[in-house]
Amino acid sequence: MLATIHHAAATPSDAPPLVIAHGLYGSARNWGVIARRLADVRDVVAVDMRNHGDSPWLPSHSYPDMAADLAEVIAGLGRPVDLLGHSMGGKAAMQLALTQPHLLRRLVVADIAPVAYQHDQSRHVHAMQALDLDGLTTRGAADRRLTATVPEASLRAFFLQSLDLKSTPPRWRLNLEVLLAEMPKIVGWPGTEGVFDGPTLFLTGADSHYVLPEHRPAIKALFSHARFAKIPGTGHWLHAEKPREFEETVRVFLSA
């Protein structure tokens, strides 16, 4: 079973639970602020995907396996849910919607399409593996060391959220070896057939290149009631760059 963080509804209602699936190198904790705010009238459950955070380390990182993990979490909730997935988590969410649509009421896919991409994220694994963890006691010291291989401050901050400095010695809360080996599956798409006819929102960053106009025929073929929205001034990390706008757009869609 995946590790989860459960945010109980502040004012319980008949709204279904919302399950949040993070992207590659992320964790449930990354979604804390948004999850808490969306838990005003519904329970929100943020998961650590396999090979991330406190969830099991397993030899496979395929989308059918990740979808099965999410299905197990939803089964434990005892009712259909709304599901939000970002990037890798969005692909896992789409896989689940296409293969077990009865588990979902509404679907939000954040900045990803059901297509195989040509880019590769392996360089980030190599950067984290190359970080000298010896003697590290503070995140600031880790950040200074990681600067040599990751010049972008925002990326360093994101990666370092998964560095466990309380462990002796410090350790990554990411199964880096498996993520590297399974990278072709992660950036790919299994070619899943089927149709999810529930309401689906493809929410993208206006400055991102992950969901392009040429992807819309593939999206509409699989998600017959797909809607599209963009958040101006954001890229692939739209929920981190403009969290309030992201939260409000998701809220309006789920409440429609």
MIKOLVO-199952 format. One record per residue (C-alpha): x negated, y negated, z negated. Coordinates in pm, 1 decimal. Layout:
r east X north Y up Z $
...
//
This chain:
r east 0.0 north 0.0 up 0.0 $
r east -122.1 north -349.3 up 83.5 $
r east -204.2 north -588.5 up -198.2 $
r east 53.2 north -865.7 up -223.0 $
r east 117.7 north -1195.1 up -397.7 $
r east 484.7 north -1233.2 up -485.5 $
r east 632.8 north -1582.3 up -516.9 $
r east 977.4 north -1554.8 up -676.8 $
r east 1250.6 north -1787.4 up -553.3 $
r east 1279.4 north -2101.7 up -764.3 $
r east 1654.6 north -2106.6 up -696.8 $
r east 1764.5 north -1760.2 up -584.7 $
r east 2001.3 north -1740.4 up -287.5 $
r east 2116.6 north -1480.3 up -36.5 $
r east 1826.8 north -1568.2 up 196.8 $
r east 1615.5 north -1263.8 up 286.2 $
r east 1260.0 north -1241.5 up 156.9 $
r east 986.2 north -1393.7 up 370.1 $
r east 675.7 north -1182.2 up 428.2 $
r east 356.9 north -1362.8 up 540.0 $
r east 76.4 north -1184.3 up 727.1 $
r east -250.7 north -1378.0 up 752.0 $
r east -503.9 north -1381.0 up 1034.1 $
r east -852.2 north -1237.7 up 1074.8 $
r east -1088.2 north -1309.6 up 779.6 $
r east -795.4 north -1455.1 up 582.6 $
r east -606.3 north -1346.9 up 272.4 $
r east -276.0 north -1388.7 up 94.2 $
r east -437.3 north -1656.6 up -122.0 $
r east -494.5 north -1877.6 up 183.6 $
r east -117.1 north -1918.7 up 207.3 $
r east -55.8 north -2008.7 up -156.7 $
r east 68.0 north -2366.4 up -116.4 $
r east 292.8 north -2294.9 up 182.4 $
r east 424.4 north -1974.7 up 23.8 $
r east 513.4 north -2151.7 up -301.0 $
r east 694.7 north -2430.6 up -118.3 $
r east 890.9 north -2189.1 up 100.3 $
r east 988.4 north -1997.1 up -215.0 $
r east 1234.5 north -2267.9 up -315.5 $
r east 1538.4 north -2055.3 up -218.5 $
r east 1389.6 north -1715.9 up -125.7 $
r east 1129.7 north -1471.3 up -245.8 $
r east 804.5 north -1499.9 up -49.5 $
r east 556.4 north -1213.7 up -31.9 $
r east 209.9 north -1286.7 up 107.6 $
r east 3.1 north -979.8 up 191.2 $
r east -365.2 north -902.6 up 215.4 $
r east -395.1 north -716.9 up 544.7 $
r east -596.0 north -392.3 up 544.8 $
r east -972.6 north -443.6 up 521.9 $
r east -910.0 north -789.5 up 371.0 $
r east -882.3 north -920.6 up 16.6 $
r east -766.7 north -664.5 up -238.5 $
r east -606.3 north -428.1 up 13.0 $
r east -750.2 north -85.1 up 96.9 $
r east -1057.6 north -56.3 up 317.0 $
r east -968.1 north 185.7 up 594.9 $
r east -1153.9 north 308.2 up 905.5 $
r east -895.8 north 180.8 up 1155.5 $
r east -782.0 north -174.9 up 1222.4 $
r east -532.3 north -121.0 up 1503.3 $
r east -204.0 north -304.7 up 1543.2 $
r east 8.7 north 11.4 up 1508.2 $
r east -166.2 north 76.3 up 1175.9 $
r east -124.4 north -282.9 up 1059.2 $
r east 243.8 north -276.9 up 1157.3 $
r east 289.5 north 43.8 up 957.3 $
r east 131.3 north -129.3 up 656.6 $
r east 380.5 north -416.1 up 684.9 $
r east 668.4 north -170.6 up 724.3 $
r east 566.4 north -6.1 up 396.4 $
r east 569.7 north -342.0 up 217.0 $
r east 912.8 north -424.7 up 361.0 $
r east 1049.5 north -84.3 up 263.7 $
r east 947.1 north -160.9 up -92.8 $
r east 1155.5 north -479.7 up -82.2 $
r east 1463.4 north -275.3 up 3.3 $
r east 1614.6 north -500.5 up 271.1 $
r east 1533.8 north -659.1 up 609.3 $
r east 1307.5 north -961.9 up 588.5 $
r east 1196.4 north -1266.8 up 778.5 $
r east 837.1 north -1217.3 up 889.2 $
r east 572.1 north -1481.8 up 958.3 $
r east 237.3 north -1385.0 up 1106.0 $
r east -58.4 north -1600.2 up 1207.5 $
r east -308.0 north -1492.3 up 1474.9 $
r east -403.4 north -1130.1 up 1397.6 $
r east -113.0 north -1118.8 up 1153.8 $
r east 111.8 north -1250.7 up 1429.6 $
r east 15.7 north -963.2 up 1656.8 $
r east 80.1 north -713.8 up 1376.8 $
r east 417.5 north -881.6 up 1319.9 $
r east 504.7 north -858.2 up 1690.8 $
r east 404.7 north -491.6 up 1694.7 $
r east 639.2 north -424.7 up 1403.2 $
r east 924.6 north -621.8 up 1560.4 $
r east 898.3 north -423.7 up 1883.6 $
r east 876.5 north -81.2 up 1719.2 $
r east 1094.5 north -117.7 up 1407.8 $
r east 1323.1 north -414.8 up 1479.5 $
r east 1575.4 north -308.1 up 1213.9 $
r east 1330.1 north -421.7 up 945.6 $
r east 1341.1 north -786.6 up 1055.5 $
r east 1599.3 north -1063.3 up 1072.1 $
r east 1383.8 north -1345.0 up 1210.3 $
r east 1024.0 north -1361.0 up 1329.4 $
r east 774.5 north -1648.9 up 1332.4 $
r east 458.0 north -1597.6 up 1537.7 $
r east 195.9 north -1863.8 up 1467.5 $
r east -44.9 north -1945.0 up 1750.4 $
r east -88.9 north -1609.3 up 1920.1 $
r east 60.8 north -1429.3 up 2219.8 $
r east 115.5 north -1057.6 up 2295.4 $
r east -183.7 north -1047.1 up 2527.8 $
r east -545.8 north -935.6 up 2519.3 $
r east -795.4 north -1218.1 up 2478.0 $
r east -1145.8 north -1239.1 up 2620.0 $
r east -1300.5 north -1427.2 up 2328.4 $
r east -1482.2 north -1239.8 up 2056.2 $
r east -1503.0 north -1308.3 up 1683.9 $
r east -1800.5 north -1080.6 up 1614.9 $
r east -2041.0 north -1370.5 up 1563.9 $
r east -1860.0 north -1458.4 up 1242.8 $
r east -1906.1 north -1105.5 up 1109.5 $
r east -2276.6 north -1128.3 up 1190.6 $
r east -2297.2 north -1465.3 up 1011.1 $
r east -2136.1 north -1328.5 up 696.8 $
r east -2347.7 north -1012.6 up 703.8 $
r east -2661.6 north -1225.6 up 737.7 $
r east -2583.4 north -1437.9 up 431.7 $
r east -2835.6 north -1368.0 up 156.0 $
r east -2616.1 north -1294.5 up -146.6 $
r east -2908.0 north -1248.1 up -386.6 $
r east -2882.1 north -1477.1 up -684.4 $
r east -2571.4 north -1660.5 up -566.1 $
r east -2360.7 north -1794.4 up -851.9 $
r east -2175.7 north -2090.4 up -697.6 $
r east -1975.5 north -2148.0 up -382.7 $
r east -2176.3 north -2462.9 up -317.7 $
r east -2499.3 north -2263.9 up -301.7 $
r east -2334.1 north -2009.5 up -72.8 $
r east -2212.0 north -2290.3 up 150.5 $
r east -2562.2 north -2433.3 up 181.7 $
r east -2703.8 north -2094.7 up 280.1 $
r east -2422.9 north -2025.9 up 528.8 $
r east -2487.0 north -2357.8 up 703.7 $
r east -2776.3 north -2195.9 up 889.8 $
r east -2540.2 north -1972.5 up 1088.0 $
r east -2202.7 north -2150.2 up 1058.1 $
r east -2239.8 north -2524.4 up 1119.8 $
r east -1865.6 north -2601.5 up 1096.7 $
r east -1780.1 north -2702.1 up 739.2 $
r east -1414.9 north -2600.6 up 775.6 $
r east -1508.1 north -2250.4 up 890.0 $
r east -1758.6 north -2208.9 up 606.6 $
r east -1495.6 north -2310.4 up 354.0 $
r east -1250.3 north -2062.3 up 502.9 $
r east -1494.3 north -1770.2 up 507.4 $
r east -1621.2 north -1840.5 up 156.2 $
r east -1271.7 north -1799.0 up 13.8 $
r east -1336.1 north -1426.7 up 70.4 $
r east -1668.3 north -1420.6 up -114.8 $
r east -1634.8 north -1266.0 up -459.2 $
r east -1892.6 north -1441.4 up -677.4 $
r east -1767.4 north -1269.8 up -994.8 $
r east -1886.0 north -933.8 up -864.9 $
r east -2237.7 north -817.2 up -954.5 $
r east -2391.9 north -855.3 up -706.1 $
r east -2162.1 north -1089.9 up -511.0 $
r east -1967.0 north -919.0 up -232.4 $
r east -1744.7 north -1003.8 up 60.2 $
r east -1379.6 north -911.3 up 11.0 $
r east -1378.8 north -815.5 up 379.2 $
r east -1466.3 north -478.4 up 533.3 $
r east -1707.3 north -641.1 up 775.2 $
r east -1839.4 north -317.1 up 926.6 $
r east -1494.0 north -193.7 up 1026.1 $
r east -1379.8 north -536.6 up 1146.1 $
r east -1685.2 north -551.1 up 1372.1 $
r east -1633.3 north -198.6 up 1505.0 $
r east -1261.5 north -259.2 up 1563.8 $
r east -1302.3 north -607.9 up 1716.2 $
r east -1192.8 north -495.5 up 2067.0 $
r east -861.2 north -382.3 up 1916.8 $
r east -823.2 north -702.0 up 1714.5 $
r east -867.3 north -938.9 up 2008.4 $
r east -680.1 north -698.8 up 2235.5 $
r east -315.6 north -595.6 up 2254.4 $
r east -191.2 north -235.7 up 2269.8 $
r east 55.9 north -298.5 up 2550.6 $
r east 351.9 north -212.9 up 2329.8 $
r east 684.5 north -179.5 up 2511.1 $
r east 1029.5 north -261.9 up 2379.9 $
r east 1239.9 north -570.4 up 2316.9 $
r east 1304.3 north -759.8 up 1995.8 $
r east 1628.7 north -948.9 up 2037.4 $
r east 1625.2 north -1123.9 up 1701.6 $
r east 1554.6 north -1496.9 up 1675.6 $
r east 1181.7 north -1552.9 up 1727.6 $
r east 979.2 north -1873.3 up 1701.6 $
r east 641.8 north -1903.3 up 1870.4 $
r east 489.0 north -2193.7 up 1679.2 $
r east 161.7 north -2322.0 up 1819.4 $
r east -95.1 north -2594.2 up 1771.4 $
r east -68.3 north -2850.2 up 2049.0 $
r east -447.6 north -2854.3 up 2088.5 $
r east -484.7 north -2474.5 up 2078.8 $
r east -543.8 north -2256.3 up 2384.6 $
r east -415.5 north -1931.6 up 2235.9 $
r east -60.2 north -1956.7 up 2373.4 $
r east -60.0 north -2086.7 up 2730.8 $
r east 222.6 north -2145.7 up 2980.6 $
r east 115.5 north -1836.8 up 3174.0 $
r east 182.4 north -1626.2 up 2861.5 $
r east 551.6 north -1714.7 up 2851.4 $
r east 673.8 north -1446.0 up 3095.0 $
r east 510.7 north -1174.8 up 2881.7 $
r east 657.4 north -1329.5 up 2566.0 $
r east 1009.4 north -1359.8 up 2709.3 $
r east 998.9 north -1001.7 up 2839.5 $
r east 935.6 north -870.8 up 2487.1 $
r east 1118.6 north -1130.1 up 2276.7 $
r east 1443.9 north -1210.2 up 2450.8 $
r east 1544.6 north -1490.0 up 2212.7 $
r east 1203.6 north -1655.2 up 2188.1 $
r east 1186.0 north -2025.1 up 2116.7 $
r east 874.1 north -2238.7 up 2141.9 $
r east 752.5 north -2529.8 up 1931.5 $
r east 424.1 north -2717.1 up 1898.2 $
r east 275.1 north -2915.7 up 1611.6 $
r east 92.0 north -3221.1 up 1751.0 $
r east -269.2 north -3280.6 up 1659.3 $
r east -342.1 north -2924.3 up 1551.2 $
r east -542.7 north -2634.8 up 1685.1 $
r east -537.1 north -2263.4 up 1604.7 $
r east -536.0 north -2325.5 up 1226.1 $
r east -215.1 north -2527.5 up 1247.6 $
r east -89.2 north -2421.8 up 903.0 $
r east -410.7 north -2545.0 up 737.9 $
r east -442.1 north -2862.0 up 946.0 $
r east -83.7 north -2984.7 up 897.7 $
r east 72.0 north -2770.0 up 625.5 $
r east 373.0 north -2990.3 up 557.5 $
r east 471.9 north -3007.3 up 924.1 $
r east 416.2 north -2633.6 up 958.0 $
r east 623.0 north -2558.9 up 648.4 $
r east 911.3 north -2781.5 up 755.4 $
r east 925.7 north -2633.4 up 1106.0 $
r east 933.4 north -2280.0 up 964.1 $
r east 1196.8 north -2379.8 up 708.3 $
r east 1429.1 north -2528.6 up 971.3 $
r east 1397.1 north -2219.7 up 1192.6 $
r east 1458.3 north -1971.5 up 912.1 $
r east 1760.0 north -2168.4 up 789.2 $
r east 1922.5 north -2221.2 up 1129.2 $
//
